[in-house]
Amino acid sequence: MKLLIIISGLLAFVSSKPCDTDGSNHELLMSLNKNLLRSLDGQEGLPNPSIHLALRLSNYHSLVKEADYLNKLKNELHNDIQNSLTSSQPVTGILALYSLALKSSCYDLNTITFTVGDKSEMLLTQLKTQMEQEKEHIAFSHRPLTNYYQYSLGVLALCVSSIRVNHHVIHKLIKAADDSHFRHGETESIDTYAMAGMALQCVKDSGFYVHNPAELDTALSKIKQKLLASRRADGHMGNEFSTGLAVQALLAMGSDVADCSASMEAMRTAARSNVYHNPMAISQTLPALQKKSYLTVKSKQCLNEDNSLVLEPTEPPVVVPSDTKVNVMVEVVTSSGATALYSVDVPKGSSLLEALDVLKTKSVGFTFELESSLWGPFLSTVNGEQARQSDRRYWHLSSDGTALTEGVNDFKIEAAQKITIKNTSY
């Protein structure tokens, strides 16, 4: 299982006034909420705990649909995690998200168990075991078994459930933040800084890290600096799809209006332009726009919840293929540096996945295979060569030299361009 799955003085992150939104954006928030709810019906693959978490953190609910989705998580996702544990695959990130989703519904986590070998353990006990394995892997290889994003999720999930986290586990995350180890390929991972910020803020609030509180404050200050320094001229932090988590982290760390108002507006602008059409993207953006963060789960009580969210009937969109064809050059760069170049004409507006499917049917020697993730399908094998997470490799996608921020099913071909698919290490 994969999971796509990623600041000046010591007290700068503790401010008196939180990030804010104004009432004029109510309709936008309702639209995003309804789009996320609609995504449950047409969803392919396993249920997504991030979607459930966002729905539960929202101010408005459809409690019956949320309860139905919770049952899907407890059955389909639970069984998939169990299968991964049975085959000794690391599941830190998805297990952490699963526990956060359950807790957001005020579900008793002590009733959820997994069996490894002949031993049955509660979910949070299994998560602690996963975190110990991650910590040991850092000790001898200087990196987690999975990655620091999943590692941060694990710390956060344990912390919001009031489970005392091993101070050695926390120290590894603090040191990684101090040493700027939150990277994906050649770039810093703003998603990871954000998730680490929420995790360490939870640890600080809980008083779990008495070992060296000063170094915890220093790490939080550095994380905040990294997030603010990543802000672009248009207000987004990192890119359009990392801004939601970045704002969540700033909210969790108590940032004032000046720290995130521009980023809030950037997300609203992107939402109005339908940039967040991927349910996973909405699930990370909606909590931030409602002034919530994943830390909110810790105090959630599930009492007197609004149950007024009703989905109006909608006609399925009619997609008319464009008569305009655009040329796409596809360059494949293997791990050895060998390159192959292909050309294909596709209707304007096609997804990159559709373009690759057309190219594959042309029998020119181009082949690919997909794997699923919470963000949708991603390339796992191209022309017979794998780029596996277990080998810390992935297929990096770029258009005319600019890295894509969307996956193969979300990126649209609107003009002639050169797509480069490169086997890359991280």
C-alpha positions as CSV (number, residue, x, y, z in Angstrom):
1,M,0.0,0.0,0.0
2,K,1.2,3.5,-0.8
3,L,0.2,6.4,0.4
4,L,0.9,9.3,-1.7
5,I,2.0,9.3,-0.2
6,I,4.7,16.8,2.5
7,I,9.8,30.0,11.8
8,S,11.8,34.2,14.0
9,G,12.0,34.2,17.7
10,L,11.4,31.1,19.7
11,L,7.9,32.3,20.6
12,A,6.9,33.8,17.3
13,F,4.5,31.0,16.7
14,V,2.4,31.9,19.7
15,S,0.4,34.9,18.7
16,S,-2.7,36.4,20.2
17,K,-4.9,36.5,17.0
18,P,-5.5,33.5,14.8
19,C,-5.9,33.4,11.0
20,D,-9.3,34.6,10.0
21,T,-11.8,34.4,7.2
22,D,-14.9,36.5,6.6
23,G,-18.6,35.6,6.3
24,S,-18.7,36.4,2.6
25,N,-17.1,33.1,1.7
26,H,-19.9,31.0,3.1
27,E,-21.1,29.9,-0.3
28,L,-17.6,28.9,-1.4
29,L,-17.1,26.7,1.7
30,M,-20.5,25.1,1.2
31,S,-19.6,24.3,-2.4
32,L,-16.3,22.7,-1.5
33,N,-18.0,20.8,1.3
34,K,-20.7,19.5,-1.1
35,N,-18.1,18.6,-3.7
36,L,-16.2,16.5,-1.2
37,L,-19.4,14.8,-0.1
38,R,-20.4,14.1,-3.7
39,S,-17.0,12.5,-4.3
40,L,-18.0,9.6,-2.0
41,D,-20.5,8.3,-4.5
42,G,-18.2,8.1,-7.5
43,Q,-15.0,7.1,-5.7
44,E,-12.9,4.3,-7.1
45,G,-10.6,2.2,-5.0
46,L,-10.3,2.2,-1.3
47,P,-12.1,4.8,0.9
48,N,-9.9,7.7,1.8
49,P,-9.5,8.6,5.5
50,S,-8.4,12.1,4.6
51,I,-11.8,12.8,3.0
52,H,-13.6,11.5,6.1
53,L,-11.4,13.6,8.4
54,A,-12.2,16.8,6.4
55,L,-15.9,16.1,6.4
56,R,-15.9,15.5,10.2
57,L,-13.9,18.7,10.8
58,S,-16.4,20.7,8.7
59,N,-19.0,23.0,10.3
60,Y,-21.7,21.3,8.3
61,H,-22.6,17.7,8.0
62,S,-24.6,14.9,6.3
63,L,-24.4,12.6,9.3
64,V,-25.9,9.6,7.5
65,K,-23.4,9.7,4.6
66,E,-20.5,10.3,7.0
67,A,-21.6,7.3,9.0
68,D,-21.8,5.1,5.9
69,Y,-18.4,6.2,4.9
70,L,-17.0,5.4,8.3
71,N,-18.3,1.9,8.0
72,K,-16.5,1.6,4.6
73,L,-13.3,2.7,6.3
74,K,-13.7,0.2,9.1
75,N,-14.2,-2.6,6.6
76,E,-12.5,-2.0,3.3
77,L,-9.6,0.2,4.4
78,H,-9.1,-1.8,7.6
79,N,-8.8,-5.1,5.7
80,D,-6.3,-3.5,3.3
81,I,-4.1,-2.3,6.2
82,Q,-4.4,-5.7,7.7
83,N,-3.2,-7.3,4.5
84,S,-0.2,-4.9,4.4
85,L,0.7,-5.7,8.0
86,T,0.5,-9.4,7.3
87,S,3.0,-9.0,4.4
88,S,5.2,-6.8,6.5
89,Q,4.7,-3.6,4.5
90,P,5.2,-0.3,6.3
91,V,1.8,1.4,6.9
92,T,2.7,4.3,9.1
93,G,1.0,7.1,7.2
94,I,-2.3,5.3,6.3
95,L,-2.6,3.8,9.8
96,A,-2.2,7.3,11.3
97,L,-4.7,8.8,8.9
98,Y,-7.1,6.0,9.7
99,S,-6.8,6.6,13.4
100,L,-7.4,10.4,12.9
101,A,-10.5,9.7,10.8
102,L,-11.9,7.3,13.5
103,K,-11.2,9.8,16.2
104,S,-12.8,12.6,14.2
105,S,-16.0,10.5,14.5
106,C,-15.4,10.1,18.3
107,Y,-15.0,6.3,17.6
108,D,-13.4,4.2,20.4
109,L,-10.0,3.4,19.0
110,N,-9.5,0.8,21.6
111,T,-12.0,-1.4,19.9
112,I,-10.0,-1.5,16.6
113,T,-7.5,-4.2,16.4
114,F,-5.0,-5.8,13.9
115,T,-3.5,-9.2,14.0
116,V,0.2,-9.7,13.2
117,G,1.3,-13.3,13.4
118,D,-0.7,-14.8,16.2
119,K,-0.9,-11.6,18.2
120,S,-3.8,-9.2,18.2
121,E,-3.0,-5.5,19.0
122,M,-5.1,-2.3,19.3
123,L,-4.7,0.2,16.5
124,L,-2.7,2.7,18.5
125,T,-0.4,0.0,19.8
126,Q,0.3,-1.0,16.3
127,L,1.0,2.6,15.3
128,K,3.5,2.9,18.2
129,T,5.2,-0.3,16.9
130,Q,5.4,1.3,13.4
131,M,6.9,4.4,14.8
132,E,9.5,2.4,16.7
133,Q,10.5,0.7,13.4
134,E,10.6,4.1,11.7
135,K,12.9,5.5,14.5
136,E,15.2,2.5,14.3
137,H,15.5,2.8,10.5
138,I,16.5,6.5,11.0
139,A,19.2,5.4,13.5
140,F,21.0,3.2,11.0
141,S,20.1,4.7,7.6
142,H,19.5,8.4,8.6
143,R,16.0,8.3,7.1
144,P,12.6,6.8,8.0
145,L,11.4,3.5,6.7
146,T,8.7,5.5,4.8
147,N,9.3,9.3,4.8
148,Y,9.2,12.2,7.3
149,Y,5.7,13.1,6.1
150,Q,4.3,9.8,7.3
151,Y,6.6,9.9,10.3
152,S,5.0,13.3,11.3
153,L,1.5,11.9,10.7
154,G,2.3,9.1,13.1
155,V,3.5,11.4,15.8
156,L,0.4,13.6,15.3
157,A,-2.0,10.7,15.4
158,L,-0.6,9.3,18.6
159,C,-0.5,12.8,20.2
160,V,-4.1,13.8,19.5
161,S,-5.2,10.5,21.1
162,S,-3.2,11.5,24.2
163,I,-0.7,8.6,23.7
164,R,2.7,9.6,25.2
165,V,5.1,9.5,22.3
166,N,8.6,8.1,23.0
167,H,10.9,11.1,23.4
168,H,13.5,9.4,21.1
169,V,10.8,9.3,18.4
170,I,10.1,13.0,18.9
171,H,13.8,13.9,19.0
172,K,14.3,12.3,15.5
173,L,11.6,14.6,14.1
174,I,13.1,17.6,15.8
175,K,16.5,16.9,14.5
176,A,15.2,16.3,11.0
177,A,13.5,19.7,11.1
178,D,16.7,21.4,12.4
179,D,18.8,19.7,9.7
180,S,16.3,20.6,6.9
181,H,15.8,16.9,6.0
182,F,12.2,17.5,4.8
183,R,12.9,17.2,1.1
184,H,11.3,15.4,-1.9
185,G,13.9,15.1,-4.6
186,E,15.7,18.4,-5.1
187,T,13.1,20.5,-3.4
188,E,12.0,21.1,0.1
189,S,8.7,19.5,1.0
190,I,6.3,22.1,2.4
191,D,3.7,19.4,3.0
192,T,6.2,17.7,5.3
193,Y,7.1,20.9,7.2
194,A,3.4,21.5,7.7
195,M,2.7,18.1,9.0
196,A,5.8,18.2,11.3
197,G,4.7,21.5,12.6
198,M,1.3,20.2,13.6
199,A,2.8,17.1,15.1
200,L,5.4,19.0,17.2
201,Q,2.9,21.7,18.2
202,C,0.6,18.9,19.6
203,V,3.6,17.5,21.4
204,K,4.3,20.9,22.9
205,D,0.7,21.5,23.9
206,S,0.6,18.0,25.5
207,G,3.8,18.6,27.5
208,F,5.1,15.2,26.3
209,Y,8.6,16.5,25.5
210,V,10.2,17.4,28.9
211,H,13.5,16.0,27.7
212,N,14.5,19.4,26.1
213,P,11.7,21.9,25.6
214,A,14.0,24.5,24.2
215,E,15.0,22.4,21.2
216,L,11.3,21.7,20.6
217,D,10.6,25.5,20.5
218,T,13.6,26.0,18.2
219,A,12.3,23.4,15.7
220,L,8.8,24.9,15.7
221,S,10.2,28.3,15.1
222,K,12.3,27.0,12.2
223,I,9.3,25.2,10.7
224,K,7.3,28.4,10.8
225,Q,10.1,30.3,9.1
226,K,10.2,27.6,6.4
227,L,6.5,27.8,5.8
228,L,6.4,31.6,5.6
229,A,9.5,31.7,3.4
230,S,7.8,29.4,0.9
231,R,5.0,31.8,0.2
232,R,4.9,32.9,-3.4
233,A,3.8,36.3,-4.8
234,D,0.3,34.9,-5.3
235,G,0.0,33.8,-1.7
236,H,0.4,30.1,-2.1
237,M,2.9,28.3,0.1
238,G,5.0,25.9,-1.9
239,N,2.3,25.3,-4.5
240,E,-1.5,25.3,-4.8
241,F,-1.7,21.8,-3.3
242,S,0.5,22.3,-0.3
243,T,-1.0,25.6,0.9
244,G,-3.9,23.9,2.7
245,L,-1.6,21.9,5.0
246,A,0.7,24.9,5.4
247,V,-2.1,27.1,6.6
248,Q,-3.4,24.3,8.9
249,A,0.1,24.3,10.5
250,L,0.1,28.1,10.9
251,L,-3.3,27.9,12.5
252,A,-2.1,25.2,14.8
253,M,0.9,27.2,15.8
254,G,-1.2,30.3,16.6
255,S,-0.2,32.5,13.7
256,D,-1.9,35.9,13.4
257,V,-3.9,37.3,10.4
258,A,-0.9,38.8,8.7
259,D,0.8,35.4,8.5
260,C,-1.9,33.6,6.5
261,S,-4.5,36.0,5.1
262,A,-2.8,36.1,1.7
263,S,-2.6,32.3,1.6
264,M,-6.3,32.1,2.7
265,E,-7.2,34.3,-0.2
266,A,-5.0,32.4,-2.6
267,M,-6.8,29.2,-1.7
268,R,-10.2,30.9,-2.2
269,T,-9.2,32.1,-5.6
270,A,-7.9,28.7,-6.6
271,A,-11.1,27.0,-5.3
272,R,-13.3,29.4,-7.4
273,S,-11.2,28.4,-10.5
274,N,-11.8,24.7,-9.7
275,V,-8.1,24.0,-9.1
276,Y,-9.2,21.8,-6.2
277,H,-11.2,19.3,-8.2
278,N,-9.2,16.3,-6.7
279,P,-11.0,15.2,-3.5
280,M,-7.7,14.8,-1.7
281,A,-6.8,18.4,-2.5
282,I,-10.2,19.5,-1.1
283,S,-9.8,17.4,2.0
284,Q,-6.6,19.3,2.9
285,T,-7.9,22.7,1.9
286,L,-11.4,22.8,3.4
287,P,-10.3,22.5,7.1
288,A,-7.8,25.4,6.7
289,L,-10.5,27.6,5.1
290,Q,-12.7,26.9,8.0
291,K,-10.0,27.8,10.5
292,K,-9.4,24.2,11.5
293,S,-6.4,22.0,11.6
294,Y,-5.8,18.3,12.3
295,L,-5.1,19.3,15.9
296,T,-8.8,20.1,16.2
297,V,-9.5,16.4,16.3
298,K,-8.0,16.2,19.8
299,S,-10.8,18.2,21.3
300,K,-13.7,17.1,19.0
301,Q,-16.7,15.9,20.9
302,C,-19.3,15.2,18.2
303,L,-22.2,16.8,20.1
304,N,-25.0,18.9,18.7
305,E,-23.6,18.8,15.1
306,D,-25.2,20.6,12.3
307,N,-26.9,18.0,10.0
308,S,-28.3,20.4,7.4
309,L,-26.0,19.5,4.4
310,V,-28.2,18.3,1.6
311,L,-26.9,17.5,-1.9
312,E,-29.1,18.9,-4.7
313,P,-29.6,16.6,-7.7
314,T,-27.1,17.3,-10.4
315,E,-26.9,16.2,-14.0
316,P,-23.7,14.3,-14.9
317,P,-21.4,16.5,-16.9
318,V,-21.4,15.9,-20.6
319,V,-17.8,15.8,-21.9
320,V,-17.6,16.7,-25.6
321,P,-14.2,15.7,-27.1
322,S,-12.4,18.7,-28.6
323,D,-11.9,18.8,-32.3
324,T,-8.6,20.5,-31.8
325,K,-5.6,18.2,-31.6
326,V,-2.4,19.2,-29.8
327,N,1.0,17.5,-30.1
328,V,2.6,16.0,-27.0
329,M,6.2,14.9,-27.0
330,V,6.8,12.3,-24.3
331,E,10.4,11.8,-23.1
332,V,11.2,8.9,-20.8
333,V,14.5,9.0,-18.8
334,T,15.5,5.8,-17.1
335,S,17.5,5.5,-13.9
336,S,20.6,4.9,-16.0
337,G,20.0,8.2,-17.9
338,A,19.0,6.5,-21.2
339,T,16.2,8.4,-23.0
340,A,13.5,7.6,-25.4
341,L,11.3,10.1,-27.2
342,Y,7.8,9.7,-28.5
343,S,5.1,11.8,-30.2
344,V,1.4,11.7,-29.9
345,D,-1.5,13.9,-31.0
346,V,-4.4,14.1,-28.5
347,P,-7.6,16.2,-28.2
348,K,-7.1,19.5,-26.4
349,G,-8.2,19.1,-22.8
350,S,-7.2,15.5,-22.5
351,S,-5.7,14.3,-19.2
352,L,-2.1,13.3,-19.2
353,L,-3.3,9.7,-18.4
354,E,-5.5,9.8,-21.5
355,A,-2.5,11.0,-23.6
356,L,-0.3,8.2,-22.3
357,D,-3.1,5.6,-23.0
358,V,-3.3,6.9,-26.7
359,L,0.5,6.6,-26.9
360,K,0.5,3.1,-25.5
361,T,-2.0,1.9,-28.1
362,K,0.2,3.2,-30.9
363,S,2.5,0.2,-30.4
364,V,5.6,2.3,-30.5
365,G,7.3,0.5,-27.6
366,F,5.9,2.8,-24.9
367,T,4.3,1.0,-22.0
368,F,3.3,1.9,-18.4
369,E,1.6,0.6,-15.3
370,L,-0.2,2.4,-12.6
371,E,-0.6,2.1,-8.8
372,S,-3.3,3.8,-6.7
373,S,-2.8,6.4,-4.0
374,L,-4.9,8.7,-2.0
375,W,-4.3,11.4,-4.7
376,G,-5.3,9.0,-7.5
377,P,-3.3,6.8,-9.9
378,F,0.4,7.4,-10.3
379,L,3.0,5.8,-12.6
380,S,4.8,2.8,-11.1
381,T,6.4,1.2,-14.1
382,V,7.3,2.8,-17.5
383,N,8.8,0.8,-20.4
384,G,9.3,-2.1,-18.0
385,E,11.3,-0.2,-15.4
386,Q,10.0,0.3,-11.9
387,A,10.4,3.3,-9.7
388,R,9.4,1.9,-6.3
389,Q,8.9,3.6,-3.0
390,S,10.8,0.8,-1.4
391,D,13.9,1.8,-3.4
392,R,13.1,5.5,-2.7
393,R,12.5,6.2,-6.4
394,Y,9.5,7.7,-8.3
395,W,8.6,8.9,-11.8
396,H,9.1,12.7,-11.8
397,L,6.8,14.4,-14.2
398,S,7.5,17.8,-15.9
399,S,6.1,19.9,-18.7
400,D,8.6,21.9,-20.7
401,G,11.0,21.6,-17.8
402,T,8.5,22.7,-15.1
403,A,7.6,20.1,-12.5
404,L,3.9,19.1,-12.5
405,T,2.0,19.7,-9.3
406,E,-0.9,17.4,-10.4
407,G,-1.0,13.6,-11.1
408,V,-1.5,11.9,-14.4
409,N,-5.3,11.9,-14.1
410,D,-5.6,15.5,-13.1
411,F,-3.1,17.3,-15.3
412,K,-4.8,18.5,-18.5
413,I,-3.1,18.9,-21.9
414,E,-4.2,22.4,-23.1
415,A,-1.4,23.1,-25.5
416,A,1.5,21.5,-27.4
417,Q,4.3,20.6,-24.9
418,K,7.0,18.2,-24.0
419,I,6.3,15.9,-21.0
420,T,9.3,14.4,-19.4
421,I,8.9,11.2,-17.3
422,K,12.1,10.7,-15.3
423,N,13.0,7.9,-12.9
424,T,14.2,9.9,-9.9
425,S,15.6,9.1,-6.4
426,Y,14.6,10.9,-3.2
